[in-house]
């Protein structure tokens, strides 16, 4: 039986990211205006299109569904994860800064302040933990706890 999605978030760029895309396209259009007006419009529209496609391309999805945590292209069964912790900006800096483990799976977006750190409890997995950006760390941790509880209930029943 397929379980519903308990958490889903797309890591879209923030307002500054979108403003940068629009501003860059406008600057290119203005730079081309002295050459030809139609060329300026075409370059501006082209730059805006490429910028939007690029911004959408870096907007990874974080999802908890069917007993699996997905972060970008990576997936791991929730039963192989321990209890995670929420990280603020300073916590993220400490988690991935000097002394961090290079084997950690890290999906961070600089425009997001929050993240979670989740230990991997599978003894055969060389990855010690996942560090994943999210706008809603507490909701992601709650979804993981609910999935773990559901998996535990299925094993007992």
N, CA and C atoms as an extended XYZ file, in Angstrom:
471
Properties=species:S:1:pos:R:3:atomname:S:1:resname:S:1:resid:I:1 pbc="F F F"
N         0.837       -1.178        0.000 N   UNK     1
C         0.000        0.000        0.000 CA  UNK     1
C         0.888        1.249        0.000 C   UNK     1
N         0.639        2.156       -0.918 N   UNK     2
C         1.446        3.358       -1.035 CA  UNK     2
C         1.044        4.377        0.025 C   UNK     2
N         2.049        4.869        0.744 N   UNK     3
C         1.796        5.860        1.775 CA  UNK     3
C         1.792        7.245        1.159 C   UNK     3
N         1.044        8.177        1.758 N   UNK     4
C         1.033        9.535        1.217 CA  UNK     4
C         2.355       10.249        1.481 C   UNK     4
N         2.579       11.301        0.743 N   UNK     5
C         3.752       12.146        0.954 CA  UNK     5
C         3.555       12.869        2.282 C   UNK     5
N         4.512       12.745        3.190 N   UNK     6
C         4.370       13.397        4.485 CA  UNK     6
C         5.119       14.724        4.560 C   UNK     6
N         6.036       14.953        3.616 N   UNK     7
C         6.751       16.226        3.549 CA  UNK     7
C         7.233       16.412        2.124 C   UNK     7
N         7.045       17.599        1.605 N   UNK     8
C         7.548       17.904        0.272 CA  UNK     8
C         7.854       19.392        0.195 C   UNK     8
N         9.035       19.698       -0.312 N   UNK     9
C         9.446       21.091       -0.422 CA  UNK     9
C        10.379       21.240       -1.618 C   UNK     9
N        10.163       22.278       -2.375 N   UNK    10
C        11.064       22.614       -3.480 CA  UNK    10
C        11.942       23.756       -2.996 C   UNK    10
N        13.234       23.642       -3.138 N   UNK    11
C        14.180       24.629       -2.626 CA  UNK    11
C        14.402       25.750       -3.645 C   UNK    11
N        13.320       26.480       -3.921 N   UNK    12
C        13.369       27.590       -4.879 CA  UNK    12
C        14.307       28.676       -4.392 C   UNK    12
N        14.923       29.399       -5.323 N   UNK    13
C        15.713       30.567       -4.916 CA  UNK    13
C        14.812       31.589       -4.227 C   UNK    13
N        15.416       32.393       -3.379 N   UNK    14
C        14.678       33.446       -2.689 CA  UNK    14
C        14.478       34.656       -3.590 C   UNK    14
N        13.853       35.698       -3.042 N   UNK    15
C        13.594       36.908       -3.826 CA  UNK    15
C        14.849       37.528       -4.434 C   UNK    15
N        15.950       37.501       -3.697 N   UNK    16
C        17.196       38.063       -4.225 CA  UNK    16
C        17.682       37.283       -5.445 C   UNK    16
N        17.529       35.964       -5.422 N   UNK    17
C        17.927       35.143       -6.564 CA  UNK    17
C        17.113       35.467       -7.808 C   UNK    17
N        15.786       35.565       -7.626 N   UNK    18
C        14.935       35.898       -8.776 CA  UNK    18
C        15.212       37.316       -9.269 C   UNK    18
N        15.438       38.255       -8.343 N   UNK    19
C        15.750       39.633       -8.743 CA  UNK    19
C        17.061       39.682       -9.520 C   UNK    19
N        18.019       38.863       -9.136 N   UNK    20
C        19.301       38.812       -9.857 CA  UNK    20
C        19.112       38.327      -11.289 C   UNK    20
N        18.256       37.341      -11.479 N   UNK    21
C        17.984       36.823      -12.823 CA  UNK    21
C        17.391       37.930      -13.696 C   UNK    21
N        16.389       38.611      -13.165 N   UNK    22
C        15.719       39.676      -13.928 CA  UNK    22
C        16.683       40.831      -14.195 C   UNK    22
N        17.453       41.221      -13.185 N   UNK    23
C        18.398       42.329      -13.349 CA  UNK    23
C        19.461       42.010      -14.387 C   UNK    23
N        19.990       40.798      -14.357 N   UNK    24
C        21.013       40.406      -15.329 CA  UNK    24
C        20.447       40.479      -16.755 C   UNK    24
N        19.219       39.980      -16.935 N   UNK    25
C        18.599       40.031      -18.260 CA  UNK    25
C        18.386       41.478      -18.702 C   UNK    25
N        17.966       42.333      -17.781 N   UNK    26
C        17.748       43.747      -18.119 CA  UNK    26
C        19.061       44.442      -18.479 C   UNK    26
N        20.124       44.148      -17.759 N   UNK    27
C        21.431       44.760      -18.052 CA  UNK    27
C        21.916       44.344      -19.437 C   UNK    27
N        21.758       43.070      -19.779 N   UNK    28
C        22.154       42.624      -21.113 CA  UNK    28
C        21.322       43.311      -22.197 C   UNK    28
N        20.030       43.457      -21.939 N   UNK    29
C        19.168       44.124      -22.921 CA  UNK    29
C        19.585       45.581      -23.114 C   UNK    29
N        19.858       46.270      -22.024 N   UNK    30
C        20.275       47.680      -22.111 CA  UNK    30
C        21.620       47.787      -22.830 C   UNK    30
N        22.505       46.842      -22.591 N   UNK    31
C        23.813       46.873      -23.249 CA  UNK    31
C        23.685       46.702      -24.760 C   UNK    31
N        22.675       45.970      -25.190 N   UNK    32
C        22.494       45.733      -26.619 CA  UNK    32
C        21.622       46.809      -27.290 C   UNK    32
N        20.965       47.639      -26.512 N   UNK    33
C        20.052       48.646      -27.068 CA  UNK    33
C        20.715       49.579      -28.094 C   UNK    33
N        21.942       50.041      -27.874 N   UNK    34
C        22.552       50.925      -28.885 CA  UNK    34
C        22.784       50.226      -30.240 C   UNK    34
N        22.881       48.916      -30.243 N   UNK    35
C        23.131       48.187      -31.478 CA  UNK    35
C        21.845       48.108      -32.297 C   UNK    35
N        20.842       47.468      -31.760 N   UNK    36
C        19.531       47.317      -32.406 CA  UNK    36
C        18.494       47.072      -31.318 C   UNK    36
N        17.359       47.691      -31.444 N   UNK    37
C        16.294       47.524      -30.458 CA  UNK    37
C        15.800       46.087      -30.444 C   UNK    37
N        15.590       45.506      -31.621 N   UNK    38
C        15.094       44.127      -31.666 CA  UNK    38
C        16.101       43.156      -31.067 C   UNK    38
N        17.390       43.451      -31.250 N   UNK    39
C        18.427       42.608      -30.679 CA  UNK    39
C        18.433       42.718      -29.151 C   UNK    39
N        18.238       43.926      -28.641 N   UNK    40
C        18.183       44.132      -27.191 CA  UNK    40
C        17.029       43.347      -26.580 C   UNK    40
N        15.859       43.396      -27.238 N   UNK    41
C        14.696       42.655      -26.741 CA  UNK    41
C        14.970       41.156      -26.794 C   UNK    41
N        15.528       40.684      -27.899 N   UNK    42
C        15.810       39.250      -28.043 CA  UNK    42
C        16.829       38.775      -27.012 C   UNK    42
N        17.899       39.540      -26.809 N   UNK    43
C        18.918       39.166      -25.832 CA  UNK    43
C        18.332       39.187      -24.420 C   UNK    43
N        17.528       40.202      -24.113 N   UNK    44
C        16.903       40.286      -22.793 CA  UNK    44
C        15.984       39.103      -22.525 C   UNK    44
N        15.150       38.765      -23.502 N   UNK    45
C        14.239       37.619      -23.347 CA  UNK    45
C        15.028       36.312      -23.259 C   UNK    45
N        16.055       36.181      -24.084 N   UNK    46
C        16.886       34.972      -24.040 CA  UNK    46
C        17.590       34.818      -22.698 C   UNK    46
N        18.160       35.905      -22.203 N   UNK    47
C        18.859       35.855      -20.914 CA  UNK    47
C        17.884       35.545      -19.781 C   UNK    47
N        16.695       36.112      -19.844 N   UNK    48
C        15.680       35.835      -18.818 CA  UNK    48
C        15.270       34.368      -18.857 C   UNK    48
N        15.085       33.843      -20.047 N   UNK    49
C        14.701       32.433      -20.199 CA  UNK    49
C        15.782       31.510      -19.650 C   UNK    49
N        17.030       31.766      -20.029 N   UNK    50
C        18.135       30.939      -19.539 CA  UNK    50
C        18.263       31.067      -18.021 C   UNK    50
N        18.097       32.266      -17.492 N   UNK    51
C        18.178       32.481      -16.047 CA  UNK    51
C        17.099       31.743      -15.286 C   UNK    51
N        15.867       31.775      -15.799 N   UNK    52
C        14.768       31.069      -15.141 CA  UNK    52
C        15.002       29.559      -15.197 C   UNK    52
N        15.426       29.068      -16.350 N   UNK    53
C        15.720       27.623      -16.470 CA  UNK    53
C        16.840       27.228      -15.505 C   UNK    53
N        17.857       28.057      -15.388 N   UNK    54
C        18.947       27.773      -14.451 CA  UNK    54
C        18.472       27.786      -13.006 C   UNK    54
N        17.642       28.755      -12.646 N   UNK    55
C        17.129       28.835      -11.272 CA  UNK    55
C        16.242       27.640      -10.946 C   UNK    55
N        15.423       27.233      -11.895 N   UNK    56
C        14.584       26.056      -11.685 CA  UNK    56
C        15.455       24.810      -11.588 C   UNK    56
N        16.522       24.769      -12.350 N   UNK    57
C        17.416       23.612      -12.338 CA  UNK    57
C        18.126       23.398      -11.014 C   UNK    57
N        18.391       24.468      -10.283 N   UNK    58
C        19.073       24.319       -8.988 CA  UNK    58
C        18.085       24.164       -7.834 C   UNK    58
N        16.801       24.197       -8.124 N   UNK    59
C        15.774       24.091       -7.081 CA  UNK    59
C        15.469       22.620       -6.804 C   UNK    59
N        16.269       22.010       -5.964 N   UNK    60
C        16.100       20.592       -5.636 CA  UNK    60
C        14.821       20.374       -4.827 C   UNK    60
N        14.322       19.143       -4.870 N   UNK    61
C        13.149       18.768       -4.073 CA  UNK    61
C        13.610       17.934       -2.891 C   UNK    61
N        13.028       18.249       -1.729 N   UNK    62
C        13.223       17.454       -0.517 CA  UNK    62
C        11.867       16.854       -0.194 C   UNK    62
N        11.829       15.531       -0.041 N   UNK    63
C        10.537       14.866        0.132 CA  UNK    63
C        10.673       13.645        1.037 C   UNK    63
N         9.639       13.414        1.836 N   UNK    64
C         9.529       12.196        2.631 CA  UNK    64
C         8.242       11.514        2.199 C   UNK    64
N         8.363       10.327        1.636 N   UNK    65
C         7.193        9.572        1.156 CA  UNK    65
C         7.561        8.102        1.049 C   UNK    65
N         6.601        7.261        1.295 N   UNK    66
C         6.794        5.806        1.148 CA  UNK    66
C         7.998        5.286        1.930 C   UNK    66
N         8.261        5.884        3.086 N   UNK    67
C         9.371        5.412        3.900 CA  UNK    67
C        10.736        5.793        3.384 C   UNK    67
N        10.801        6.792        2.498 N   UNK    68
C        12.074        7.188        1.883 CA  UNK    68
C        12.241        8.702        1.980 C   UNK    68
N        13.446        9.123        2.355 N   UNK    69
C        13.816       10.532        2.297 CA  UNK    69
C        14.516       10.763        0.970 C   UNK    69
N        14.001       11.720        0.201 N   UNK    70
C        14.634       12.119       -1.062 CA  UNK    70
C        15.123       13.547       -0.898 C   UNK    70
N        16.369       13.773       -1.267 N   UNK    71
C        16.950       15.113       -1.222 CA  UNK    71
C        17.738       15.292       -2.510 C   UNK    71
N        17.163       16.052       -3.433 N   UNK    72
C        17.759       16.140       -4.757 CA  UNK    72
C        17.613       14.787       -5.431 C   UNK    72
N        18.698       14.258       -5.959 N   UNK    73
C        18.656       12.948       -6.628 CA  UNK    73
C        18.914       11.783       -5.672 C   UNK    73
N        19.345       12.083       -4.457 N   UNK    74
C        19.687       11.028       -3.496 CA  UNK    74
C        18.451       10.562       -2.743 C   UNK    74
N        18.449        9.272       -2.400 N   UNK    75
C        17.343        8.677       -1.656 CA  UNK    75
C        17.899        7.717       -0.621 C   UNK    75
N        17.200        7.677        0.529 N   UNK    76
C        17.595        6.739        1.578 CA  UNK    76
C        16.346        6.340        2.356 C   UNK    76
N        16.211        5.052        2.656 N   UNK    77
C        15.075        4.630        3.477 CA  UNK    77
C        15.147        5.277        4.863 C   UNK    77
N        14.008        5.741        5.349 N   UNK    78
C        13.949        6.409        6.647 CA  UNK    78
C        14.400        5.473        7.769 C   UNK    78
N        14.167        4.171        7.614 N   UNK    79
C        14.547        3.217        8.661 CA  UNK    79
C        16.058        3.165        8.865 C   UNK    79
N        16.835        3.689        7.910 N   UNK    80
C        18.291        3.710        8.031 CA  UNK    80
C        18.809        5.024        8.614 C   UNK    80
N        17.879        5.878        9.040 N   UNK    81
C        18.258        7.183        9.587 CA  UNK    81
C        17.961        7.245       11.076 C   UNK    81
N        18.821        7.938       11.806 N   UNK    82
C        18.590        8.188       13.220 CA  UNK    82
C        17.748        9.434       13.407 C   UNK    82
N        17.704        9.902       14.622 N   UNK    83
C        16.939       11.108       14.954 CA  UNK    83
C        17.786       12.324       14.587 C   UNK    83
N        17.225       13.177       13.771 N   UNK    84
C        17.958       14.337       13.291 CA  UNK    84
C        17.797       15.552       14.185 C   UNK    84
N        18.546       16.586       13.854 N   UNK    85
C        18.466       17.853       14.576 CA  UNK    85
C        18.318       18.989       13.583 C   UNK    85
N        17.609       20.022       14.025 N   UNK    86
C        17.447       21.224       13.208 CA  UNK    86
C        18.695       22.090       13.344 C   UNK    86
N        19.076       22.725       12.250 N   UNK    87
C        20.244       23.600       12.243 CA  UNK    87
C        19.840       24.993       11.794 C   UNK    87
N        20.343       26.007       12.492 N   UNK    88
C        20.194       27.372       12.007 CA  UNK    88
C        21.422       27.695       11.150 C   UNK    88
N        21.545       28.932       10.713 N   UNK    89
C        22.667       29.292        9.830 CA  UNK    89
C        24.023       28.983       10.483 C   UNK    89
N        24.184       29.310       11.772 N   UNK    90
C        25.444       29.020       12.461 CA  UNK    90
C        25.662       27.516       12.609 C   UNK    90
N        24.579       26.788       12.859 N   UNK    91
C        24.680       25.339       12.965 CA  UNK    91
C        25.116       24.702       11.657 C   UNK    91
N        24.602       25.225       10.546 N   UNK    92
C        25.009       24.726        9.230 CA  UNK    92
C        26.494       25.011        9.010 C   UNK    92
N        26.910       26.210        9.370 N   UNK    93
C        28.320       26.581        9.195 CA  UNK    93
C        29.224       25.639        9.987 C   UNK    93
N        28.825       25.317       11.220 N   UNK    94
C        29.621       24.394       12.028 CA  UNK    94
C        29.579       22.975       11.449 C   UNK    94
N        28.427       22.571       10.929 N   UNK    95
C        28.270       21.198       10.422 CA  UNK    95
C        29.100       20.929        9.175 C   UNK    95
N        29.298       21.946        8.357 N   UNK    96
C        30.042       21.728        7.110 CA  UNK    96
C        31.376       22.475        7.083 C   UNK    96
N        31.729       23.073        8.195 N   UNK    97
C        32.970       23.841        8.265 CA  UNK    97
C        34.163       22.978        8.610 C   UNK    97
N        35.210       23.601        9.137 N   UNK    98
C        36.417       22.865        9.509 CA  UNK    98
C        36.087       21.723       10.476 C   UNK    98
N        36.685       20.596       10.217 N   UNK    99
C        36.465       19.438       11.072 CA  UNK    99
C        35.264       18.595       10.686 C   UNK    99
N        34.537       18.994        9.652 N   UNK   100
C        33.382       18.206        9.222 CA  UNK   100
C        33.860       16.950        8.486 C   UNK   100
N        32.969       16.018        8.332 N   UNK   101
C        33.301       14.746        7.683 CA  UNK   101
C        33.010       14.855        6.185 C   UNK   101
N        34.003       14.648        5.368 N   UNK   102
C        33.843       14.760        3.910 CA  UNK   102
C        32.907       13.692        3.349 C   UNK   102
N        32.604       12.671        4.132 N   UNK   103
C        31.711       11.613        3.652 CA  UNK   103
C        30.236       11.963        3.817 C   UNK   103
N        29.930       13.060        4.523 N   UNK   104
C        28.535       13.469        4.702 CA  UNK   104
C        27.886       13.736        3.352 C   UNK   104
N        26.588       13.390        3.247 N   UNK   105
C        25.819       13.800        2.072 CA  UNK   105
C        25.293       15.193        2.378 C   UNK   105
N        25.594       16.152        1.524 N   UNK   106
C        25.225       17.545        1.775 CA  UNK   106
C        24.430       18.086        0.591 C   UNK   106
N        23.226       18.567        0.885 N   UNK   107
C        22.406       19.275       -0.102 CA  UNK   107
C        22.046       20.611        0.528 C   UNK   107
N        22.860       21.619        0.235 N   UNK   108
C        22.650       22.933        0.822 CA  UNK   108
C        22.370       23.962       -0.260 C   UNK   108
N        21.513       24.904        0.072 N   UNK   109
C        21.259       26.058       -0.776 CA  UNK   109
C        21.551       27.290        0.067 C   UNK   109
N        22.471       28.124       -0.391 N   UNK   110
C        22.965       29.254        0.404 CA  UNK   110
C        21.871       30.254        0.760 C   UNK   110
N        20.809       30.320       -0.002 N   UNK   111
C        19.756       31.289        0.265 CA  UNK   111
C        18.777       30.817        1.346 C   UNK   111
N        18.947       29.605        1.839 N   UNK   112
C        18.092       29.093        2.905 CA  UNK   112
C        18.849       29.102        4.223 C   UNK   112
N        18.208       29.579        5.266 N   UNK   113
C        18.860       29.682        6.574 CA  UNK   113
C        18.857       28.362        7.330 C   UNK   113
N        17.824       27.546        7.147 N   UNK   114
C        17.677       26.342        7.947 CA  UNK   114
C        18.116       25.086        7.226 C   UNK   114
N        18.385       24.061        8.026 N   UNK   115
C        18.755       22.751        7.496 CA  UNK   115
C        18.520       21.726        8.598 C   UNK   115
N        18.681       20.478        8.249 N   UNK   116
C        18.642       19.400        9.230 CA  UNK   116
C        19.904       18.564        9.080 C   UNK   116
N        20.322       17.985       10.182 N   UNK   117
C        21.427       17.047       10.199 CA  UNK   117
C        20.859       15.731       10.693 C   UNK   117
N        20.977       14.679        9.877 N   UNK   118
C        20.366       13.394       10.199 CA  UNK   118
C        21.443       12.310       10.139 C   UNK   118
N        21.683       11.627       11.259 N   UNK   119
C        22.685       10.556       11.235 CA  UNK   119
C        22.175        9.337       10.462 C   UNK   119
N        23.087        8.686        9.769 N   UNK   120
C        22.783        7.435        9.071 CA  UNK   120
C        23.198        6.306       10.014 C   UNK   120
N        22.242        5.403       10.316 N   UNK   121
C        22.515        4.330       11.286 CA  UNK   121
C        22.812        2.991       10.615 C   UNK   121
N        22.859        2.957        9.299 N   UNK   122
C        23.188        1.733        8.574 CA  UNK   122
C        24.698        1.498        8.684 C   UNK   122
N        25.122        0.404        9.327 N   UNK   123
C        26.559        0.173        9.502 CA  UNK   123
C        27.301       -0.073        8.184 C   UNK   123
N        26.588       -0.420        7.129 N   UNK   124
C        27.237       -0.675        5.843 CA  UNK   124
C        27.309        0.563        4.952 C   UNK   124
N        26.658        1.635        5.372 N   UNK   125
C        26.662        2.873        4.585 CA  UNK   125
C        27.848        3.721        5.040 C   UNK   125
N        28.745        4.089        4.132 N   UNK   126
C        29.906        4.893        4.524 CA  UNK   126
C        29.561        6.354        4.828 C   UNK   126
N        28.329        6.764        4.517 N   UNK   127
C        27.909        8.138        4.762 CA  UNK   127
C        27.448        8.275        6.214 C   UNK   127
N        28.138        9.087        7.021 N   UNK   128
C        27.765        9.176        8.434 CA  UNK   128
C        26.488        9.976        8.697 C   UNK   128
N        26.190       10.973        7.846 N   UNK   129
C        24.973       11.759        8.062 CA  UNK   129
C        24.593       12.510        6.794 C   UNK   129
N        23.340       12.958        6.787 N   UNK   130
C        22.829       13.807        5.727 CA  UNK   130
C        22.619       15.197        6.300 C   UNK   130
N        23.046       16.204        5.566 N   UNK   131
C        22.794       17.598        5.927 CA  UNK   131
C        22.018       18.191        4.755 C   UNK   131
N        20.768       18.590        5.030 N   UNK   132
C        19.856       18.980        3.965 CA  UNK   132
C        19.207       20.331        4.288 C   UNK   132
N        19.283       21.269        3.362 N   UNK   133
C        18.613       22.561        3.516 CA  UNK   133
C        17.103       22.394        3.483 C   UNK   133
N        16.426       23.221        4.241 N   UNK   134
C        14.970       23.261        4.232 CA  UNK   134
C        14.504       24.568        4.858 C   UNK   134
N        13.380       25.055        4.399 N   UNK   135
C        12.767       26.226        5.021 CA  UNK   135
C        12.018       25.838        6.293 C   UNK   135
N        11.710       24.540        6.424 N   UNK   136
C        10.900       24.051        7.553 CA  UNK   136
C        11.569       22.851        8.229 C   UNK   136
N        12.668       23.078        8.955 N   UNK   137
C        13.393       21.957        9.557 CA  UNK   137
C        12.534       21.129       10.519 C   UNK   137
N        11.751       21.779       11.344 N   UNK   138
C        10.940       21.038       12.322 CA  UNK   138
C         9.910       20.153       11.625 C   UNK   138
N         9.307       20.644       10.544 N   UNK   139
C         8.324       19.847        9.801 CA  UNK   139
C         8.980       18.637        9.138 C   UNK   139
N        10.184       18.817        8.605 N   UNK   140
C        10.906       17.697        7.995 CA  UNK   140
C        11.254       16.650        9.053 C   UNK   140
N        11.735       17.090       10.204 N   UNK   141
C        12.063       16.145       11.272 CA  UNK   141
C        10.813       15.414       11.765 C   UNK   141
N         9.693       16.122       11.856 N   UNK   142
C         8.434       15.488       12.276 CA  UNK   142
C         7.984       14.446       11.255 C   UNK   142
N         8.137       14.752        9.966 N   UNK   143
C         7.765       13.795        8.917 CA  UNK   143
C         8.640       12.548        8.986 C   UNK   143
N         9.928       12.735        9.232 N   UNK   144
C        10.830       11.585        9.372 CA  UNK   144
C        10.447       10.736       10.584 C   UNK   144
N        10.110       11.394       11.687 N   UNK   145
C         9.701       10.660       12.891 CA  UNK   145
C         8.413        9.881       12.631 C   UNK   145
N         7.468       10.489       11.925 N   UNK   146
C         6.206        9.809       11.606 CA  UNK   146
C         6.446        8.604       10.701 C   UNK   146
N         7.329        8.738        9.729 N   UNK   147
C         7.655        7.619        8.835 CA  UNK   147
C         8.347        6.494        9.599 C   UNK   147
N         9.248        6.874       10.517 N   UNK   148
C         9.934        5.864       11.331 CA  UNK   148
C         8.925        5.119       12.200 C   UNK   148
N         7.984        5.867       12.778 N   UNK   149
C         6.953        5.260       13.637 CA  UNK   149
C         6.062        4.326       12.810 C   UNK   149
N         5.691        4.751       11.618 N   UNK   150
C         4.851        3.920       10.751 CA  UNK   150
C         5.580        2.641       10.371 C   UNK   150
N         6.858        2.749       10.064 N   UNK   151
C         7.641        1.560        9.704 CA  UNK   151
C         7.778        0.623       10.896 C   UNK   151
N         7.951        1.192       12.092 N   UNK   152
C         8.065        0.384       13.300 CA  UNK   152
C         6.746       -0.328       13.601 C   UNK   152
N         5.638        0.371       13.403 N   UNK   153
C         4.308       -0.222       13.625 CA  UNK   153
C         4.044       -1.377       12.656 C   UNK   153
N         4.483       -1.233       11.417 N   UNK   154
C         4.300       -2.301       10.423 CA  UNK   154
C         5.115       -3.532       10.785 C   UNK   154
N         6.311       -3.334       11.344 N   UNK   155
C         7.158       -4.462       11.727 CA  UNK   155
C         6.540       -5.229       12.892 C   UNK   155
N         5.915       -4.499       13.823 N   UNK   156
C         5.301       -5.150       14.997 CA  UNK   156
C         4.043       -5.879       14.601 C   UNK   156
N         3.220       -5.224       13.736 N   UNK   157
C         1.910       -5.776       13.355 CA  UNK   157
C         1.986       -6.829       12.372 C   UNK   157
